[in-house]
Structure formats: structure tokens, C-alpha cells
């Protein structure tokens, strides 16, 4: 009950409405969750992997590997107090949705 009362006073923002520091923290959390999810799923999946599972894990890993340097640059920019370009902001919002899709079992490499 206390938790519900606290949550009622919080304004929920979508990625596009977040400030750069909020977006940076959010995308780091999503990336770390997606990475942990990948590792756990891979460990718990029966071996040998089927071709479908090999493709799934390759796409998942490829998405994570492609996201890491983009996230790192964005977070470093924000941490230094610089303002990310509108293009960097747009890319980060798209990346957030891509990571959310990974975590929800949606499309993986689009």
C-alpha cells in the first residue's frame, strides 16, 4: 500500500521526454538488464543449440555489441556536462526501444 501511494506521485516519462542524464541512466540500466538476460538465457538453454537458437543468440549479441559504444559515447558526453546533439538524442531513444524489445522478446537486430 505504501508503495502504491509513493508511485502515484511520480510523473512517468517516456524516453523522448527524459532529460539527457535520466536517459543515460535509463539506457545503462536497460543495457545491463539485456546483457544479464542474454547470459542467463544462453546458460540455461539446452545444448547443442538448434539453428533457430543460434540465430537468436547471434542477433541478440550483435545488438548488444552494437549498442555498447553508442551508449558509452552518449553517457560520456552527458557525464562531462556536454549537450548531446539532436541526432544523438534521437539515436538514444531508438536504442532504448530496441533494448526494451530485446527484454520483452521482440525484434532483435532491427
N, CA and C of each residue as an Amber inpcrd file, in Angstrom:
protein
   330
   0.8190000  -1.1760000   0.0000000   0.0000000   0.0000000   0.0000000
   0.8660000   1.2440000   0.0000000   1.9120000   1.2850000   0.7750000
   2.8010000   2.4300000   0.8140000   3.4560000   2.6450000  -0.5460000
   3.8570000   1.5830000  -1.1830000   4.4850000   1.6760000  -2.4970000
   3.5320000   2.2970000  -3.5070000   2.2860000   1.8660000  -3.5130000
   1.3110000   2.4180000  -4.4550000   1.1140000   3.9030000  -4.2130000
   1.1100000   4.3280000  -2.9580000   0.9670000   5.7380000  -2.6430000
   2.1440000   6.5510000  -3.1260000   3.3300000   6.0000000  -3.0220000
   4.5270000   6.6990000  -3.4940000   4.5280000   6.8020000  -5.0030000
   4.1560000   5.7550000  -5.6620000   4.1720000   5.7290000  -7.1180000
   3.1530000   6.7070000  -7.6930000   2.0570000   6.9130000  -7.0220000
   1.0160000   7.8040000  -7.5280000   1.5140000   9.2340000  -7.6920000
   2.5410000   9.6350000  -6.9460000   3.0620000  10.9870000  -7.0280000
   4.2280000  11.1360000  -8.0110000   4.6100000  10.0770000  -8.6850000
   5.7290000  10.1040000  -9.6110000   5.2150000  10.3230000 -11.0220000
   5.8300000  11.2750000 -11.7220000   5.4730000  11.5110000 -13.1200000
   6.2900000  10.5720000 -13.9880000   5.6200000   9.6860000 -14.6970000
   6.3090000   8.7670000 -15.5850000   6.6060000   9.4480000 -16.9050000
   7.8190000   9.2840000 -17.3800000   8.2380000   9.9020000 -18.6310000
   8.6260000   8.8100000 -19.6210000   8.3340000   9.0460000 -20.8790000
   8.8370000   8.1930000 -21.9300000  10.2540000   8.6210000 -22.2570000
  11.0160000   7.7980000 -22.9500000  12.4060000   8.1330000 -23.2760000
  12.5660000   9.5020000 -23.9500000  11.6370000   9.8710000 -24.8150000
  11.7520000  11.1450000 -25.5200000  11.5520000  12.3410000 -24.5940000
  10.8630000  12.1440000 -23.4760000  10.6070000  13.2430000 -22.5420000
  11.6750000  13.3550000 -21.4590000  12.5620000  12.3890000 -21.3670000
  13.5860000  12.3940000 -20.3260000  14.6670000  13.4320000 -20.6270000
  15.2700000  13.9180000 -19.5670000  16.4500000  14.7670000 -19.7040000
  17.6330000  13.8590000 -20.0480000  18.6990000  14.4050000 -20.6420000
  19.8320000  13.5570000 -21.0330000  20.3910000  12.6710000 -19.9170000
  20.5290000  13.2090000 -18.7050000  21.0640000  12.3830000 -17.6060000
  20.1060000  11.2500000 -17.2340000  18.8150000  11.5270000 -17.2580000
  17.8190000  10.4840000 -16.9870000  17.8810000   9.4120000 -18.0730000
  17.9760000   9.8590000 -19.3130000  18.0320000   8.9320000 -20.4410000
  19.2920000   8.0760000 -20.3660000  20.4180000   8.6910000 -19.9980000
  21.6750000   7.9500000 -19.8860000  21.5670000   6.8590000 -18.8230000
  21.0280000   7.2160000 -17.6620000  20.8760000   6.2280000 -16.5830000
  19.9170000   5.1180000 -16.9970000  18.8330000   5.5010000 -17.6660000
  17.8300000   4.5260000 -18.0850000  18.3960000   3.5580000 -19.1150000
  19.1230000   4.0710000 -20.1010000  19.6600000   3.1970000 -21.1420000
  20.7530000   2.2840000 -20.5750000  21.5290000   2.7770000 -19.6130000
  22.5180000   1.9060000 -18.9670000  21.8370000   0.7640000 -18.2230000
  20.7590000   1.0880000 -17.5110000  20.0100000   0.0560000 -16.7920000
  19.4540000  -0.9820000 -17.7860000  18.8650000  -0.5010000 -18.8820000
  18.3150000  -1.4220000 -19.8740000  19.4060000  -2.2980000 -20.4820000
  20.5270000  -1.6840000 -20.8270000  21.6290000  -2.4410000 -21.4260000
  22.1100000  -3.5200000 -20.4610000  22.3280000  -3.1440000 -19.2070000
  22.7930000  -4.1280000 -18.2260000  21.7810000  -5.2500000 -18.0270000
  20.5020000  -4.9040000 -18.0050000  19.4630000  -5.9350000 -17.8860000
  19.4510000  -6.8490000 -19.1060000  19.5840000  -6.2590000 -20.2980000
  19.5980000  -7.0670000 -21.5260000  20.8140000  -7.9770000 -21.5590000
  21.9700000  -7.4680000 -21.1250000  23.1870000  -8.2770000 -21.0930000
  23.0390000  -9.4380000 -20.1130000  22.5180000  -9.1610000 -18.9320000
  22.2900000 -10.2240000 -17.9450000  21.3000000 -11.2510000 -18.4850000
  20.2350000 -10.7640000 -19.1070000  19.2290000 -11.6450000 -19.6840000
  19.8510000 -12.5670000 -20.7440000  20.6880000 -11.9970000 -21.5940000
  21.3690000 -12.7820000 -22.6340000  22.2020000 -13.8900000 -21.9890000
  23.0010000 -13.5320000 -21.0130000  23.8910000 -14.5110000 -20.3700000
  23.1040000 -15.6270000 -19.6800000  22.0320000 -15.2610000 -18.9810000
  21.2160000 -16.2560000 -18.2780000  20.5220000 -17.1750000 -19.2860000
  19.9220000 -16.5750000 -20.3160000  19.2360000 -17.3950000 -21.3260000
  20.2050000 -18.3580000 -21.9980000  21.3910000 -17.8510000 -22.3550000
  22.3710000 -18.7030000 -23.0370000  22.7920000 -19.8550000 -22.1330000
  23.0400000 -19.5500000 -20.8770000  23.4610000 -20.5730000 -19.9190000
  22.3750000 -21.6280000 -19.6990000  21.1180000 -21.2000000 -19.6810000
  20.0180000 -22.1120000 -19.3590000  19.4390000 -22.8360000 -20.5740000
  19.8810000 -22.4790000 -21.7680000  19.3590000 -23.1280000 -22.9700000
  20.0970000 -24.4380000 -23.2070000  19.3220000 -25.4810000 -23.5020000
  19.9000000 -26.8000000 -23.7430000  20.8820000 -26.7530000 -24.8990000
  21.9680000 -27.4780000 -24.7320000  22.9820000 -27.5860000 -25.7720000
  22.9110000 -28.9960000 -26.3430000  23.1990000 -29.2400000 -27.5750000
  23.6000000 -28.2680000 -28.5860000  22.4190000 -27.3910000 -29.0050000
  22.7440000 -26.1730000 -29.4140000  21.7130000 -25.2190000 -29.8190000
  21.1630000 -25.5580000 -31.2030000  19.8710000 -25.3700000 -31.3560000
  19.2620000 -25.5160000 -32.6790000  19.7110000 -24.3290000 -33.5270000
  19.5170000 -24.4120000 -34.8320000  19.8890000 -23.3070000 -35.7210000
  19.0920000 -22.0490000 -35.3840000  17.8120000 -22.2110000 -35.0430000
  16.9980000 -21.0570000 -34.6620000  17.5570000 -20.3710000 -33.4130000
  17.9680000 -21.1730000 -32.4400000  18.5230000 -20.5940000 -31.2140000
  19.8790000 -19.9500000 -31.4760000  20.6790000 -20.5590000 -32.3480000
  21.9650000 -19.9450000 -32.7030000  21.7270000 -18.5740000 -33.3310000
  20.7680000 -18.4990000 -34.2350000  20.4360000 -17.2240000 -34.8810000
  19.9450000 -16.2150000 -33.8590000  19.0650000 -16.6510000 -32.9690000
  18.5320000 -15.7840000 -31.9150000  19.6630000 -15.1890000 -31.0810000
  20.5650000 -16.0580000 -30.5990000  21.6460000 -15.5740000 -29.7370000
  22.6380000 -14.7070000 -30.5050000  22.8960000 -15.0130000 -31.7770000
  23.7860000 -14.1620000 -32.5900000  23.2100000 -12.7640000 -32.7450000
  21.9100000 -12.6850000 -33.0530000  21.2690000 -11.3750000 -33.2330000
  21.2450000 -10.5950000 -31.9210000  20.9430000 -11.2880000 -30.8490000
  20.8960000 -10.6540000 -29.5280000  22.2830000 -10.0860000 -29.2000000
  23.3110000 -10.9170000 -29.3470000  24.6780000 -10.4860000 -29.0340000
  25.1110000  -9.3460000 -29.9490000  24.7670000  -9.4290000 -31.2190000
  25.1180000  -8.3860000 -32.1700000  24.4820000  -7.0440000 -31.7800000
  23.2350000  -7.0820000 -31.3360000  22.5520000  -5.8650000 -30.8890000
  23.2660000  -5.2760000 -29.6820000  23.6360000  -6.1130000 -28.7230000
  24.3450000  -5.6320000 -27.5370000  25.7080000  -5.0530000 -27.9020000
  26.4370000  -5.7510000 -28.7690000  27.7640000  -5.2710000 -29.1640000
  27.6820000  -3.9520000 -29.9290000  26.6550000  -3.7970000 -30.7540000
  26.4850000  -2.5510000 -31.4920000  26.0510000  -1.4000000 -30.5980000
  25.3070000  -1.7200000 -29.5470000  24.7920000  -0.6870000 -28.6490000
  25.8620000  -0.1580000 -27.6960000  26.7840000  -0.9950000 -27.2950000
  27.7490000  -0.6210000 -26.2520000  28.5240000   0.6610000 -26.5620000
  29.1650000   0.7970000 -27.7330000  29.9300000   2.0310000 -27.9690000
  29.0400000   3.2720000 -28.0940000  27.8390000   3.1090000 -28.6160000
  26.9060000   4.2340000 -28.7510000  26.4840000   4.7190000 -27.3610000
  26.1750000   3.7790000 -26.4900000  25.7850000   4.1210000 -25.1200000
  26.9540000   4.7690000 -24.3920000  28.1370000   4.1820000 -24.5460000
  29.3230000   4.7080000 -23.8710000  29.5800000   6.1630000 -24.2700000
  29.4970000   6.4600000 -25.5650000  29.7150000   7.8290000 -26.0540000
  28.6560000   8.7760000 -25.4940000  27.4110000   8.3630000 -25.5130000
  26.3190000   9.1930000 -25.0070000  26.5040000   9.4780000 -23.5170000
  26.7690000   8.4340000 -22.7480000  26.9380000   8.5880000 -21.2980000
  28.1450000   9.4780000 -20.9960000  29.2490000   9.2750000 -21.7100000
  30.4330000  10.1180000 -21.5020000  30.1270000  11.5780000 -21.8160000
  29.4080000  11.8280000 -22.8920000  29.0370000  13.1840000 -23.2740000
  28.2190000  13.8420000 -22.1760000  27.2090000  13.1420000 -21.6920000
  26.3280000  13.6800000 -20.6500000  27.0940000  13.8650000 -19.3380000
  27.9420000  12.8990000 -18.9980000  28.7090000  12.9660000 -17.7550000
  29.6460000  14.1700000 -17.7400000  30.1960000  14.5060000 -18.8950000
  31.0940000  15.6640000 -18.9880000  30.3470000  16.9900000 -18.9890000
  29.0270000  16.9190000 -18.9830000  28.2230000  18.1300000 -18.9480000
  27.9370000  18.7310000 -20.3130000  28.3240000  18.0160000 -21.3540000
  28.0550000  18.4970000 -22.7130000  26.6260000  18.1340000 -23.1030000
  26.1070000  18.8490000 -24.0710000  24.7490000  18.5880000 -24.5510000
  24.8370000  17.6980000 -25.7950000  24.2340000  16.5110000 -25.7420000
  24.2380000  15.6420000 -26.9220000  23.5110000  16.3160000 -28.0880000
  23.9400000  16.0030000 -29.2940000  23.2890000  16.5540000 -30.4800000
  21.8730000  16.0010000 -30.5920000  21.0020000  16.6960000 -31.3290000
  19.6530000  16.1590000 -31.5450000  19.6960000  14.7560000 -32.1630000
  20.6580000  14.5120000 -33.0540000  20.7880000  13.1840000 -33.6620000
  21.1570000  12.1390000 -32.6020000  22.0710000  12.4840000 -31.6950000
  22.4510000  11.5480000 -30.6240000  21.2600000  11.2690000 -29.7140000
  20.4740000  12.3110000 -29.4310000  19.2850000  12.1230000 -28.6030000
  18.2970000  11.1750000 -29.2810000  18.0710000  11.3980000 -30.5670000
  17.1470000  10.5490000 -31.3330000  17.6540000   9.1110000 -31.3900000
  18.9450000   8.9440000 -31.6080000  19.5300000   7.5940000 -31.6430000
  19.3830000   6.8920000 -30.3020000  19.5390000   7.6440000 -29.2180000
  19.4290000   7.0390000 -27.8930000  17.9950000   6.5930000 -27.6240000
  17.0210000   7.3820000 -28.0260000  15.6210000   6.9930000 -27.8460000
  15.3350000   5.7150000 -28.6330000  15.8140000   5.6510000 -29.8820000
  15.6150000   4.4270000 -30.6800000  16.2960000   3.2320000 -30.0270000
  17.4870000   3.4480000 -29.4900000  18.2180000   2.3680000 -28.8390000
  17.4900000   1.8820000 -27.5840000  16.8950000   2.7950000 -26.8550000
  16.1150000   2.4020000 -25.6750000  14.9820000   1.4670000 -26.0900000
  14.2730000   1.8320000 -27.1460000  13.1710000   0.9780000 -27.5970000
  13.6810000  -0.3670000 -28.1060000  14.8340000  -0.3750000 -28.7380000
  15.4200000  -1.6230000 -29.2260000  15.7840000  -2.5350000 -28.0500000
  16.3860000  -1.9710000 -27.0130000  16.7340000  -2.7740000 -25.8320000
  15.4800000  -3.2710000 -25.1130000  14.4570000  -2.4260000 -25.0590000
  13.2040000  -2.8630000 -24.4450000  12.6050000  -4.0300000 -25.2320000
  12.7180000  -3.9910000 -26.5520000  12.2180000  -5.0960000 -27.3780000
  12.9970000  -6.3750000 -27.0990000  14.3160000  -6.2580000 -26.9200000
  15.1230000  -7.4320000 -26.5810000  14.6180000  -8.0520000 -25.2800000
  14.4050000  -7.2120000 -24.3010000  13.9950000  -7.7040000 -22.9890000
  12.5780000  -8.2840000 -22.9870000  11.7520000  -7.8210000 -23.9120000
  10.3820000  -8.3340000 -23.9490000  10.2110000  -9.4660000 -24.9590000
  11.3160000  -9.8590000 -25.5990000  11.2590000 -10.9570000 -26.5490000
  10.8280000 -10.5070000 -27.9470000  10.8990000  -9.2170000 -28.2090000
  10.5110000  -8.6820000 -29.5230000  11.6270000  -8.8080000 -30.5270000
  11.5930000  -7.9470000 -31.5570000  12.5810000  -7.9840000 -32.6250000
  13.9600000  -7.7030000 -32.0780000  14.9600000  -8.3760000 -32.6440000
  16.3270000  -8.2530000 -32.1280000  17.2830000  -7.6200000 -33.0830000
  17.4140000  -7.1520000 -33.9510000  18.5050000  -6.6160000 -34.7080000
  18.0240000  -5.6220000 -35.6910000  16.8540000  -5.0620000 -35.4880000
  16.3510000  -4.1130000 -36.4710000  16.8750000  -2.7330000 -36.2250000
